[in-house]
Amino acid sequence: MRSPTPREAGAQARLAKEQHVQSENYTIFNILSKGEIECSNSLEDESDTEIPGQALIYRPARQHIYSILLESREGGAYSFVKEWFVFFGNPLKQPELIQPVQPIPGGTPNLKTLWFAKGPDVEKQRYSTFLACFHLHDGMEYLQGLEAPVAAFCCLLVYLMMQVSSLSMEDLNAFVALVLCLKGKSAAELASLQLAQVDSRGVHLGAVIVRGLSTLLMANSACGFPFRMDDLMPWQVFDGKLFQEKYQQSHRGCSLEELLEGNESLYTPFENLKSFICKACMAKKRTIHSRPRGNGFITGTPQREFNPRFQQIHRSSFVPPYHNQTRGFLWRNPQPQGREYRSCHPDRRRRFHVPSR
């Protein structure tokens, strides 16, 4: 891959700035202009050593995205990217220097092609480059046959199942049931959903998934928008309470009928999605095993004690890419103290990193 000319680099920077001002891309301008990126803390259980921090889970995908954006110099060398990412054990005294990694063996399409070229071949190239960021080089034919939000979520699930070896078939069942059942539910139905208890590991997984959607958005921006940004919004594929319900049902060993709420039209899509994800993982020598969990519940007075805290996954740990002109949205709250690690006070059961408001 050749390095961009000064004129090409200038055009790329101008487009990135325009999209940044209009909130049409996600973190891209900061990477291009300063070689730096930051991410605040999220709702994670530091005592759960089986699930790494989201900053570490999605680092390989970010490295691929960096290589698309920065492009290699002569000799194949890349500039490092400074990452200020909160995760347990990282004091944030200095940034981590992260090396970009090409997602496609033999070279990645340059930004001039991905951002400015037109035609069906380029559209295919954008889509395939996006998939490559998540180690799905060979999944295009199947994924293009799905609705765009489901395809993107499926891409995320394959990546997550490969990165986190402790995830089980029960976890996968819950994720797939979530994305299929969510489409048929109104906002009123979701708001009225009642949970008697919350499983802390399910809360952690919900936070990890929502951060993954942010990574999808960043890859989509870098690759020239193979997906509409609306298709990658969390409300298309995720709801915190519904996921908690599906997570608990799956780990209790509920039947497929109960998991899919008796909707027979979802049985085949459920099996097809599961089959694709399992085969993609097996191709990378990752076998997903059954591992039902015990009681990890946080109990108490239902809608008063746990619900506001749990819903922070849905509202606060996702960073919207769009500017809300009525509120003057800032994507990250100003921190007078500098880049300081914050967490809530530990309680008697679990300790979580709670998103800054």
C-alpha positions as CSV (number, residue, x, y, z in Angstrom):
1,M,0.0,0.0,0.0
2,R,1.4,3.4,-0.9
3,S,1.2,6.3,1.4
4,P,-1.3,9.1,0.5
5,T,-0.1,12.2,-1.2
6,P,-0.3,15.5,0.7
7,R,-3.3,16.4,-1.4
8,E,-5.1,13.1,-0.7
9,A,-4.3,13.4,3.0
10,G,-5.7,16.9,3.1
11,A,-8.9,15.8,1.4
12,Q,-9.3,12.9,3.9
13,A,-8.7,15.2,6.9
14,R,-11.3,17.7,5.6
15,L,-13.9,15.0,5.1
16,A,-13.2,13.5,8.5
17,K,-13.5,17.0,10.1
18,E,-16.8,17.7,8.4
19,Q,-18.2,14.3,9.5
20,H,-16.9,14.9,13.0
21,V,-18.5,18.3,13.2
22,Q,-21.8,16.8,11.9
23,S,-21.4,13.8,14.2
24,E,-21.5,11.4,11.3
25,N,-18.4,9.5,12.3
26,Y,-17.1,8.1,15.5
27,T,-13.7,9.0,17.0
28,I,-12.1,9.0,13.5
29,F,-11.1,12.7,13.4
30,N,-9.2,12.4,16.7
31,I,-7.3,9.4,15.4
32,L,-6.4,11.1,12.1
33,S,-5.5,14.5,13.6
34,K,-3.9,13.6,16.9
35,G,-3.2,9.8,16.7
36,E,-5.1,9.5,20.0
37,I,-8.3,8.0,21.3
38,E,-10.0,7.7,24.7
39,C,-12.8,5.8,26.3
40,S,-14.4,6.3,29.7
41,N,-15.2,3.6,32.2
42,S,-18.2,1.3,31.7
43,L,-20.3,-1.0,33.9
44,E,-18.0,-3.9,34.5
45,D,-17.5,-6.3,37.3
46,E,-13.8,-6.3,38.2
47,S,-14.2,-9.5,40.3
48,D,-15.3,-11.4,37.2
49,T,-11.8,-12.5,35.9
50,E,-13.3,-14.7,33.1
51,I,-14.4,-11.6,31.1
52,P,-11.7,-9.2,30.2
53,G,-12.4,-5.4,30.2
54,Q,-14.1,-4.2,27.1
55,A,-11.0,-2.1,26.3
56,L,-9.0,-5.3,26.0
57,I,-11.7,-7.3,24.2
58,Y,-12.0,-4.9,21.4
59,R,-8.4,-3.9,21.1
60,P,-7.6,-6.3,18.2
61,A,-10.5,-4.8,16.2
62,R,-9.3,-1.3,17.0
63,Q,-5.8,-2.2,15.8
64,H,-7.3,-3.2,12.4
65,I,-9.3,0.1,12.3
66,Y,-6.2,2.1,13.0
67,S,-4.3,0.4,10.1
68,I,-7.1,1.4,7.7
69,L,-7.1,5.0,8.9
70,L,-3.4,5.7,9.2
71,E,-2.0,3.6,6.4
72,S,1.5,2.4,6.4
73,R,4.6,4.4,5.5
74,E,7.3,3.1,3.2
75,G,8.6,-0.2,4.5
76,G,5.2,-1.1,6.1
77,A,5.7,0.8,9.4
78,Y,2.7,2.5,11.1
79,S,2.5,5.3,13.6
80,F,1.4,4.2,17.1
81,V,-2.0,5.3,18.4
82,K,-2.2,6.6,21.9
83,E,-5.0,4.9,23.8
84,W,-6.5,6.3,27.0
85,F,-8.9,3.5,27.9
86,V,-10.2,2.7,31.3
87,F,-10.0,-0.8,32.5
88,F,-9.3,-2.5,35.8
89,G,-5.6,-2.2,36.8
90,N,-4.8,0.7,34.3
91,P,-3.9,3.8,36.3
92,L,-4.1,6.1,33.2
93,K,-0.9,7.8,34.1
94,Q,0.2,7.7,30.5
95,P,-1.4,6.4,27.3
96,E,-0.8,2.9,25.9
97,L,1.0,3.0,22.5
98,I,-0.9,0.6,20.3
99,Q,0.4,-0.7,17.0
100,P,-2.0,-0.8,14.0
101,V,-2.4,-4.3,12.4
102,Q,-3.6,-4.9,8.9
103,P,-6.9,-6.8,8.9
104,I,-6.5,-8.2,5.4
105,P,-3.3,-10.2,4.5
106,G,-1.5,-8.6,1.6
107,G,-2.8,-5.1,2.2
108,T,-5.8,-3.0,3.0
109,P,-7.7,-0.7,0.6
110,N,-6.6,2.9,1.1
111,L,-8.8,5.7,2.4
112,K,-9.1,7.4,-1.0
113,T,-10.8,4.3,-2.3
114,L,-12.9,3.5,0.7
115,W,-14.1,7.1,1.2
116,F,-14.3,8.6,-2.2
117,A,-14.6,5.9,-4.9
118,K,-18.0,4.8,-6.3
119,G,-19.4,1.6,-7.8
120,P,-20.5,-1.9,-6.9
121,D,-16.9,-3.1,-6.6
122,V,-16.1,-0.4,-4.1
123,E,-19.2,-1.2,-2.1
124,K,-18.2,-4.8,-1.9
125,Q,-14.7,-3.7,-0.8
126,R,-16.1,-1.5,2.0
127,Y,-18.2,-4.3,3.3
128,S,-15.4,-6.9,3.1
129,T,-12.9,-4.6,4.8
130,F,-15.5,-3.9,7.6
131,L,-15.9,-7.7,8.1
132,A,-12.1,-8.2,8.2
133,C,-11.8,-5.8,11.1
134,F,-13.8,-8.5,13.1
135,H,-12.0,-11.5,11.6
136,L,-14.9,-12.4,9.4
137,H,-13.2,-12.5,6.0
138,D,-15.4,-15.3,4.6
139,G,-18.8,-14.4,6.0
140,M,-20.0,-11.8,3.4
141,E,-22.4,-14.0,1.4
142,Y,-24.4,-15.1,4.4
143,L,-24.3,-11.7,6.2
144,Q,-25.5,-9.7,3.2
145,G,-28.6,-11.9,3.1
146,L,-29.6,-10.7,6.6
147,E,-31.2,-7.4,7.7
148,A,-28.4,-4.9,8.2
149,P,-28.8,-4.5,12.0
150,V,-28.9,-8.3,12.5
151,A,-25.9,-8.8,10.2
152,A,-23.9,-6.2,12.1
153,F,-24.9,-7.8,15.5
154,C,-24.0,-11.2,14.2
155,C,-20.6,-9.9,13.1
156,L,-20.1,-8.6,16.7
157,L,-21.2,-11.9,18.2
158,V,-18.7,-13.9,16.2
159,Y,-15.9,-11.6,17.2
160,L,-16.9,-11.6,20.9
161,M,-17.2,-15.4,21.1
162,M,-13.8,-15.7,19.6
163,Q,-12.2,-13.2,21.9
164,V,-13.7,-14.3,25.2
165,S,-13.2,-18.1,25.7
166,S,-15.4,-18.2,28.8
167,L,-18.6,-17.4,26.8
168,S,-20.8,-20.4,26.5
169,M,-23.6,-21.7,24.4
170,E,-26.1,-20.4,26.9
171,D,-24.6,-16.9,26.4
172,L,-24.9,-17.2,22.7
173,N,-28.5,-18.4,22.9
174,A,-29.4,-15.4,25.0
175,F,-27.7,-13.0,22.5
176,V,-29.4,-14.5,19.4
177,A,-32.8,-14.7,21.1
178,L,-32.4,-11.0,22.1
179,V,-31.8,-9.7,18.6
180,L,-34.6,-11.8,17.1
181,C,-37.2,-11.1,19.8
182,L,-36.4,-7.4,20.1
183,K,-37.7,-6.5,16.6
184,G,-41.3,-7.4,17.4
185,K,-41.5,-5.4,20.6
186,S,-42.8,-1.9,21.1
187,A,-41.2,0.6,23.5
188,A,-44.2,0.2,25.8
189,E,-43.7,-3.6,25.9
190,L,-40.1,-3.1,26.8
191,A,-40.8,-0.5,29.4
192,S,-43.4,-2.8,31.1
193,L,-41.1,-5.8,31.2
194,Q,-40.6,-6.8,34.9
195,L,-37.6,-8.7,36.3
196,A,-37.7,-10.2,39.8
197,Q,-33.9,-10.2,39.9
198,V,-30.8,-9.3,38.0
199,D,-27.8,-11.5,37.3
200,S,-24.5,-9.5,37.7
201,R,-22.7,-11.4,35.0
202,G,-25.6,-10.6,32.6
203,V,-25.2,-7.0,33.4
204,H,-21.5,-7.2,32.7
205,L,-22.1,-8.9,29.3
206,G,-24.7,-6.3,28.4
207,A,-22.1,-3.5,29.0
208,V,-19.6,-5.4,26.9
209,I,-22.0,-5.8,24.0
210,V,-23.0,-2.1,24.0
211,R,-19.3,-1.1,23.9
212,G,-19.0,-3.5,21.0
213,L,-21.6,-1.5,19.1
214,S,-19.4,1.5,19.6
215,T,-16.6,-0.4,17.9
216,L,-18.9,-1.3,15.0
217,L,-19.6,2.4,14.5
218,M,-15.9,3.2,14.4
219,A,-15.2,0.5,11.9
220,N,-18.2,1.6,9.8
221,S,-16.9,5.2,9.7
222,A,-13.3,4.0,8.8
223,C,-14.5,1.8,6.0
224,G,-16.6,4.4,4.2
225,F,-20.0,3.5,5.7
226,P,-20.9,0.0,4.3
227,F,-23.8,0.2,6.8
228,R,-26.1,3.1,7.5
229,M,-25.3,4.5,10.9
230,D,-28.9,4.1,11.9
231,D,-28.6,0.3,11.5
232,L,-25.8,0.2,14.1
233,M,-27.6,2.1,16.8
234,P,-28.1,0.1,20.0
235,W,-31.9,0.3,20.1
236,Q,-31.9,-1.7,16.9
237,V,-30.4,-4.8,18.5
238,F,-30.2,-4.3,22.3
239,D,-32.4,-3.7,25.3
240,G,-31.0,-4.2,28.8
241,K,-34.0,-5.7,30.5
242,L,-34.9,-8.0,27.6
243,F,-31.3,-9.3,27.4
244,Q,-31.4,-10.0,31.2
245,E,-34.6,-12.0,30.7
246,K,-33.1,-14.0,27.8
247,Y,-29.9,-14.5,29.7
248,Q,-31.6,-15.9,32.8
249,Q,-33.9,-18.1,30.7
250,S,-31.0,-19.5,28.7
251,H,-29.0,-20.4,31.8
252,R,-32.0,-22.0,33.5
253,G,-32.2,-24.3,30.5
254,C,-35.5,-23.1,29.2
255,S,-36.9,-24.6,26.0
256,L,-36.4,-22.9,22.6
257,E,-40.2,-22.2,22.6
258,E,-40.0,-20.2,25.8
259,L,-36.7,-18.5,24.8
260,L,-38.4,-17.3,21.6
261,E,-41.7,-16.6,23.3
262,G,-43.6,-19.2,21.2
263,N,-42.9,-17.4,17.9
264,E,-42.4,-20.3,15.5
265,S,-41.3,-18.0,12.7
266,L,-38.1,-17.3,14.7
267,Y,-37.0,-20.9,15.1
268,T,-35.3,-21.3,11.8
269,P,-33.6,-17.8,11.9
270,F,-32.4,-18.7,15.4
271,E,-30.8,-22.0,14.3
272,N,-29.3,-20.4,11.2
273,L,-27.7,-17.6,13.1
274,K,-26.3,-20.0,15.8
275,S,-25.0,-22.3,13.1
276,F,-23.2,-19.5,11.2
277,I,-21.6,-18.2,14.4
278,C,-20.5,-21.6,15.6
279,K,-19.0,-22.6,12.2
280,A,-17.2,-19.2,12.0
281,C,-15.7,-19.9,15.5
282,M,-14.8,-23.5,14.7
283,A,-12.9,-22.2,11.6
284,K,-10.7,-20.4,14.1
285,K,-10.5,-23.5,16.3
286,R,-12.8,-22.1,18.9
287,T,-15.5,-24.5,20.1
288,I,-18.4,-23.1,22.1
289,H,-19.4,-25.4,25.0
290,S,-22.5,-25.5,27.1
291,R,-21.9,-24.1,30.6
292,P,-25.1,-23.1,32.5
293,R,-24.4,-20.7,35.4
294,G,-25.5,-20.8,39.0
295,N,-27.2,-18.0,40.9
296,G,-25.4,-14.7,40.4
297,F,-28.4,-12.6,41.3
298,I,-28.6,-9.1,42.8
299,T,-31.9,-9.2,44.6
300,G,-34.0,-6.6,46.5
301,T,-37.0,-4.5,45.9
302,P,-37.3,-4.9,42.1
303,Q,-38.1,-1.7,40.3
304,R,-36.6,0.5,43.0
305,E,-33.2,-1.0,43.8
306,F,-31.7,-2.6,40.7
307,N,-33.5,-1.1,37.7
308,P,-32.0,2.4,37.6
309,R,-28.5,1.0,38.0
310,F,-29.0,-1.7,35.4
311,Q,-30.5,0.7,32.9
312,Q,-27.2,2.7,32.9
313,I,-26.0,0.0,30.5
314,H,-28.6,1.1,28.0
315,R,-28.4,4.8,28.5
316,S,-24.9,5.7,29.7
317,S,-22.3,3.2,28.6
318,F,-23.0,3.8,24.9
319,V,-21.6,6.9,23.4
320,P,-23.9,8.3,20.7
321,P,-22.3,9.5,17.6
322,Y,-25.0,12.1,16.8
323,H,-25.0,15.6,18.2
324,N,-28.2,16.5,20.0
325,Q,-28.7,20.2,19.1
326,T,-31.4,20.7,21.7
327,R,-29.1,19.6,24.5
328,G,-25.6,20.6,23.3
329,F,-24.4,17.0,23.7
330,L,-20.8,16.4,24.6
331,W,-19.5,12.9,24.0
332,R,-17.4,12.9,27.1
333,N,-18.0,14.8,30.3
334,P,-15.3,17.3,31.1
335,Q,-12.9,16.1,33.9
336,P,-11.3,18.9,35.8
337,Q,-9.1,16.4,37.6
338,G,-7.6,15.2,34.3
339,R,-7.7,11.6,33.1
340,E,-8.6,10.1,36.5
341,Y,-9.8,6.6,37.0
342,R,-13.2,6.6,38.7
343,S,-15.4,3.8,40.1
344,C,-18.3,3.6,42.4
345,H,-17.8,2.5,46.0
346,P,-17.8,-1.2,46.4
347,D,-20.8,-2.8,48.0
348,R,-21.1,-6.1,49.8
349,R,-21.8,-8.1,46.7
350,R,-20.0,-6.9,43.6
351,R,-18.0,-4.0,42.5
352,F,-18.7,-2.3,39.2
353,H,-17.2,0.5,37.1
354,V,-20.1,2.9,36.6
355,P,-20.1,5.2,33.5
356,S,-19.6,8.8,34.1
357,R,-22.7,10.8,33.5
